[in-house]
Amino acid sequence: MTDARAGQEPAPALAAAAVAEASPAPVPATSRLPGSGVLLAAVGAIAFSGKAIIVKLGYRHGADAVTLLALRMLVALPWFLLLGAWAARRAPPLRRGDAGRIAALGFFGYYLASFLDFAGLAHITATLERLILYLTPTLVVLIGMLAFKRRVGRRQALALGVSYAGVLLAFGHDLQLGGGNIALGSALVFASALSYALYLVGSGELVARVGAVRLTAYASTVACGLCIGQFLLMRPLGALSLPPEVYWLSLLNGTVCTVLPVLAVMMAVARIGSGLAAQIGMIGPVSTIVLSLWLLGEPMGPWQIAGTVLVMAGVLVVSRQKA
């Protein structure tokens, strides 16, 4: 596991920019950073954060997690196939056993993390979901501490505690609003973040050798096949009899909130480096709050705002130290 991976854009399933940051590009030597890189990082963070809003809107039109996930991946699949073909043009052939490793990474990093995230969103607000997902860098640190006996400094440990305290504040806010499945939804989204953290821990060697773009495209293609196959096994074709709004939302989800942020953040990393791109990505929870208030009408209280500030502060400290 490379240390730089904790500096990723902290989101699971299909925040593929995190993969790019496992083999970070150096920050340009000039004193002025390219404005295009900053803009791309911001666009990627905001676009990816919109995924939760679209999923919540899809639930309001009668769709379920399995169907929405399959439709999203069906839209994204051709783009990932093209991205993989482009990345493989001059790349060396895969080694023996690489296909199995990529399949495993695709299962944990993009399929399982995505499904758990979509399932959890049926029970909690988009803001709480985004805050839990932003714990991914802290989970990478904890896995390194438990599995690889890496030492965690006092400042880093304090940052971890601050992040989790922030999530608890936001969780308590949602719990007071009612809904018996808040704990279930939070557990599912936390499991999603953990699944993606395991993917990051296991992807270091392959990222360095296969390449970030190619690994992202291949692993995402595997996940697309799994999500579509899951729908075919678990739902009849009649489940596709949905309002037109669901299909428009899925088209938006598969392009603007999936493929676009993957490409935008990878290009941003190439221009300004992974550390700064990750820090700009901290606008993700803020954009989720704004969108949830505007499009979903979700309530926002002072405890949830305080929780957001704590999570962002803690993750920023962890990302800076690990980067």
C-alpha positions as CSV (number, residue, x, y, z in Angstrom):
1,M,0.0,0.0,0.0
2,T,1.4,3.3,-1.0
3,D,1.0,6.2,1.4
4,A,-0.4,8.5,-1.3
5,R,-3.5,6.5,-1.5
6,A,-4.9,8.0,1.6
7,G,-4.9,11.4,-0.2
8,Q,-7.6,10.3,-2.6
9,E,-10.9,11.9,-3.3
10,P,-12.7,10.2,-0.4
11,A,-15.6,8.4,-2.1
12,P,-16.3,4.8,-2.8
13,A,-17.6,2.9,-5.8
14,L,-16.5,4.8,-9.0
15,A,-14.5,7.6,-7.4
16,A,-11.8,6.3,-9.7
17,A,-9.7,9.3,-9.1
18,A,-8.6,7.6,-6.0
19,V,-6.9,5.0,-8.1
20,A,-5.0,7.6,-10.0
21,E,-3.6,9.0,-6.8
22,A,-2.0,5.7,-5.9
23,S,0.6,6.7,-8.5
24,P,0.5,10.4,-8.1
25,A,1.7,12.9,-10.6
26,P,4.1,15.6,-9.2
27,V,2.8,19.0,-8.6
28,P,4.0,21.4,-11.4
29,A,7.2,23.1,-10.5
30,T,5.9,26.6,-11.4
31,S,4.6,28.8,-8.6
32,R,1.2,29.2,-10.3
33,L,-0.9,26.0,-10.6
34,P,-2.8,25.5,-13.8
35,G,-6.3,26.9,-13.4
36,S,-7.7,24.0,-15.6
37,G,-6.4,21.5,-13.1
38,V,-8.2,23.2,-10.2
39,L,-11.4,23.5,-12.2
40,L,-11.3,19.8,-13.3
41,A,-10.8,18.7,-9.7
42,A,-13.7,20.8,-8.6
43,V,-16.0,19.6,-11.4
44,G,-15.1,16.0,-10.7
45,A,-15.9,16.3,-7.0
46,I,-19.2,18.1,-7.5
47,A,-20.3,15.7,-10.3
48,F,-19.5,12.6,-8.3
49,S,-21.3,14.0,-5.3
50,G,-24.4,14.4,-7.4
51,K,-24.7,10.6,-7.7
52,A,-26.5,10.4,-4.3
53,I,-29.0,13.1,-5.3
54,I,-29.9,11.2,-8.5
55,V,-30.3,7.9,-6.6
56,K,-32.6,9.5,-4.1
57,L,-34.7,11.0,-6.9
58,G,-34.8,7.6,-8.6
59,Y,-36.2,6.1,-5.4
60,R,-39.0,8.6,-5.4
61,H,-40.0,7.4,-8.9
62,G,-40.4,3.8,-7.7
63,A,-37.0,2.3,-8.7
64,D,-34.9,0.1,-6.4
65,A,-31.2,-0.1,-5.7
66,V,-30.6,-3.2,-8.0
67,T,-32.4,-1.6,-10.9
68,L,-30.9,1.9,-10.6
69,L,-27.4,0.4,-10.2
70,A,-27.8,-1.8,-13.3
71,L,-29.1,1.2,-15.4
72,R,-26.2,3.3,-14.3
73,M,-23.7,0.7,-15.2
74,L,-25.4,0.0,-18.5
75,V,-24.9,3.6,-19.5
76,A,-21.3,3.8,-18.2
77,L,-20.2,0.4,-19.7
78,P,-19.5,1.6,-23.3
79,W,-17.4,4.5,-22.0
80,F,-15.3,2.3,-19.8
81,L,-14.7,-0.1,-22.7
82,L,-13.5,2.7,-24.9
83,L,-11.3,4.0,-22.1
84,G,-9.8,0.6,-21.5
85,A,-9.1,0.2,-25.3
86,W,-7.5,3.6,-25.4
87,A,-5.3,3.0,-22.3
88,A,-4.2,-0.4,-23.6
89,R,-2.9,0.8,-27.0
90,R,0.7,1.1,-26.0
91,A,0.6,-0.6,-22.7
92,P,2.5,-3.9,-22.0
93,P,0.3,-7.0,-21.9
94,L,-1.1,-8.1,-18.5
95,R,0.9,-10.7,-16.6
96,R,-0.3,-14.1,-15.6
97,G,-2.8,-13.7,-12.8
98,D,-3.5,-10.0,-13.4
99,A,-7.0,-10.7,-14.8
100,G,-8.0,-12.4,-11.6
101,R,-6.7,-9.6,-9.5
102,I,-8.4,-7.0,-11.6
103,A,-11.7,-9.0,-11.3
104,A,-11.3,-9.1,-7.5
105,L,-10.6,-5.4,-7.3
106,G,-13.6,-4.7,-9.6
107,F,-15.8,-6.7,-7.3
108,F,-14.8,-5.0,-4.1
109,G,-13.9,-1.5,-5.3
110,Y,-16.7,-0.8,-7.8
111,Y,-19.4,-3.5,-7.6
112,L,-19.8,-4.3,-3.9
113,A,-19.1,-0.7,-2.8
114,S,-21.6,0.7,-5.3
115,F,-24.3,-1.8,-4.4
116,L,-23.9,-1.2,-0.6
117,D,-23.9,2.6,-1.2
118,F,-27.1,2.5,-3.3
119,A,-28.8,0.2,-0.8
120,G,-27.9,2.5,2.1
121,L,-29.2,5.6,0.4
122,A,-32.7,4.1,0.6
123,H,-32.6,4.7,4.3
124,I,-30.5,7.8,5.0
125,T,-30.1,11.4,3.7
126,A,-27.7,12.2,0.9
127,T,-25.6,14.4,3.3
128,L,-25.1,11.6,5.8
129,E,-24.2,9.2,3.0
130,R,-21.5,11.6,1.7
131,L,-20.0,12.2,5.1
132,I,-19.7,8.4,5.8
133,L,-18.1,7.9,2.4
134,Y,-15.6,10.6,3.2
135,L,-14.2,8.3,5.9
136,T,-12.5,6.2,3.2
137,P,-9.0,7.8,3.8
138,T,-9.3,7.1,7.5
139,L,-10.2,3.5,6.8
140,V,-7.2,3.1,4.6
141,V,-5.0,4.4,7.5
142,L,-6.7,2.1,10.0
143,I,-6.3,-0.9,7.7
144,G,-2.6,-0.1,7.3
145,M,-2.3,0.1,11.1
146,L,-4.1,-3.2,11.8
147,A,-2.9,-5.3,8.8
148,F,0.6,-3.8,8.2
149,K,1.4,-2.6,11.7
150,R,1.9,0.9,10.5
151,R,2.3,3.5,13.2
152,V,-0.2,6.3,13.5
153,G,1.0,9.6,14.9
154,R,-0.7,11.5,17.6
155,R,-1.9,14.2,15.3
156,Q,-3.2,11.7,12.8
157,A,-5.0,9.8,15.6
158,L,-6.6,13.0,16.7
159,A,-7.7,13.7,13.1
160,L,-9.3,10.2,12.9
161,G,-11.2,10.8,16.1
162,V,-12.5,14.2,14.9
163,S,-13.7,12.6,11.6
164,Y,-15.7,9.9,13.3
165,A,-17.1,12.3,15.9
166,G,-18.4,14.4,13.0
167,V,-20.1,11.4,11.5
168,L,-21.7,10.6,14.9
169,L,-23.1,14.1,15.1
170,A,-24.6,13.9,11.6
171,F,-25.9,10.4,12.5
172,G,-27.5,11.7,15.7
173,H,-29.2,14.5,13.7
174,D,-30.8,12.0,11.3
175,L,-31.8,9.7,14.1
176,Q,-33.7,12.4,15.8
177,L,-35.7,13.1,12.7
178,G,-37.1,9.6,12.8
179,G,-36.9,6.6,10.6
180,G,-36.1,3.2,12.0
181,N,-33.7,2.2,9.3
182,I,-31.2,5.0,9.9
183,A,-28.8,2.7,11.6
184,L,-29.1,0.1,8.8
185,G,-28.6,2.6,6.1
186,S,-25.5,4.1,7.8
187,A,-24.1,0.6,8.3
188,L,-24.5,-0.3,4.6
189,V,-22.8,2.9,3.5
190,F,-20.0,2.4,6.0
191,A,-19.5,-1.1,4.6
192,S,-19.4,0.5,1.2
193,A,-16.6,2.8,2.3
194,L,-14.7,-0.1,3.9
195,S,-15.1,-2.2,0.7
196,Y,-13.5,0.7,-1.3
197,A,-10.8,1.1,1.2
198,L,-9.9,-2.6,0.8
199,Y,-9.7,-2.0,-2.9
200,L,-7.3,0.9,-2.4
201,V,-5.1,-1.1,-0.1
202,G,-5.0,-4.0,-2.6
203,S,-4.5,-1.9,-5.8
204,G,-1.1,-0.4,-5.2
205,E,1.1,-2.9,-7.0
206,L,-1.3,-3.2,-10.0
207,V,-1.7,0.6,-10.3
208,A,2.0,1.1,-10.5
209,R,2.4,-1.7,-13.2
210,V,-0.8,-1.7,-15.1
211,G,-1.5,2.1,-15.0
212,A,-4.2,4.0,-13.2
213,V,-6.4,4.6,-16.3
214,R,-6.3,1.1,-17.5
215,L,-6.9,-0.4,-14.1
216,T,-9.8,1.9,-13.5
217,A,-11.4,1.0,-16.9
218,Y,-10.9,-2.7,-16.5
219,A,-12.1,-2.9,-12.9
220,S,-15.1,-0.7,-13.8
221,T,-16.0,-2.9,-16.7
222,V,-16.0,-5.9,-14.4
223,A,-18.3,-4.1,-12.0
224,C,-20.6,-3.1,-14.9
225,G,-21.0,-6.8,-15.9
226,L,-21.6,-7.8,-12.3
227,C,-24.3,-5.1,-11.7
228,I,-26.1,-5.9,-14.9
229,G,-25.9,-9.6,-14.2
230,Q,-27.2,-9.1,-10.7
231,F,-30.3,-7.4,-12.1
232,L,-30.9,-10.2,-14.6
233,L,-30.7,-12.8,-11.8
234,M,-32.8,-10.9,-9.2
235,R,-35.4,-9.0,-11.2
236,P,-37.7,-9.8,-14.0
237,L,-37.5,-7.8,-17.2
238,G,-40.9,-6.3,-16.2
239,A,-39.0,-4.3,-13.5
240,L,-37.8,-2.1,-16.3
241,S,-41.3,-0.7,-16.7
242,L,-40.4,2.5,-15.0
243,P,-41.4,6.2,-15.5
244,P,-39.3,8.0,-18.2
245,E,-37.8,10.1,-15.4
246,V,-35.9,7.1,-14.1
247,Y,-34.2,6.6,-17.5
248,W,-33.2,10.2,-17.8
249,L,-31.8,10.2,-14.3
250,S,-29.9,7.0,-15.1
251,L,-28.4,8.5,-18.2
252,L,-27.3,11.5,-16.1
253,N,-25.9,9.2,-13.4
254,G,-24.0,7.1,-15.8
255,T,-22.4,10.0,-17.7
256,V,-22.2,13.2,-15.7
257,C,-21.9,11.5,-12.2
258,T,-19.8,8.4,-13.2
259,V,-17.7,8.8,-16.3
260,L,-17.2,12.5,-16.2
261,P,-15.7,12.7,-12.7
262,V,-13.4,9.7,-13.4
263,L,-11.9,11.6,-16.4
264,A,-12.0,15.0,-14.8
265,V,-10.2,14.1,-11.6
266,M,-7.6,12.0,-13.4
267,M,-6.8,14.9,-15.7
268,A,-6.7,17.2,-12.6
269,V,-4.2,14.8,-10.9
270,A,-2.0,15.0,-14.0
271,R,-2.0,18.8,-13.9
272,I,-1.8,19.7,-10.2
273,G,-0.9,16.5,-8.4
274,S,-2.9,14.1,-6.3
275,G,-2.6,16.0,-2.9
276,L,-4.0,19.2,-4.1
277,A,-6.7,17.5,-6.2
278,A,-7.8,15.6,-3.1
279,Q,-8.0,18.8,-1.1
280,I,-10.1,20.5,-3.7
281,G,-12.3,17.4,-3.7
282,M,-13.3,18.4,-0.1
283,I,-16.0,20.5,-1.7
284,G,-17.9,17.3,-2.3
285,P,-19.8,17.2,1.0
286,V,-20.6,20.9,0.7
287,S,-22.0,20.4,-2.8
288,T,-24.1,17.5,-1.6
289,I,-25.6,19.6,1.2
290,V,-26.5,22.3,-1.3
291,L,-28.0,19.9,-3.8
292,S,-29.9,17.9,-1.1
293,L,-31.4,21.1,0.2
294,W,-32.3,22.4,-3.3
295,L,-33.5,19.3,-5.1
296,L,-34.5,16.9,-2.3
297,G,-35.7,19.3,0.4
298,E,-33.8,17.3,3.1
299,P,-33.6,19.0,6.5
300,M,-30.3,20.5,7.6
301,G,-29.6,21.2,11.3
302,P,-26.7,22.7,13.2
303,W,-25.5,19.3,14.3
304,Q,-25.3,18.1,10.7
305,I,-23.4,21.2,9.7
306,A,-21.0,20.8,12.6
307,G,-20.5,17.1,11.7
308,T,-19.7,18.1,8.1
309,V,-17.0,20.6,9.3
310,L,-15.5,18.0,11.6
311,V,-15.3,15.3,9.0
312,M,-13.8,17.6,6.4
313,A,-11.2,18.9,8.9
314,G,-10.2,15.4,10.0
315,V,-9.9,14.0,6.5
316,L,-7.9,17.0,5.4
317,V,-5.4,16.4,8.1
318,V,-5.1,12.7,7.3
319,S,-4.8,13.3,3.6
320,R,-2.1,16.0,4.0
321,Q,-0.1,13.8,6.3
322,K,-0.4,10.6,4.2
323,A,0.2,12.6,1.0
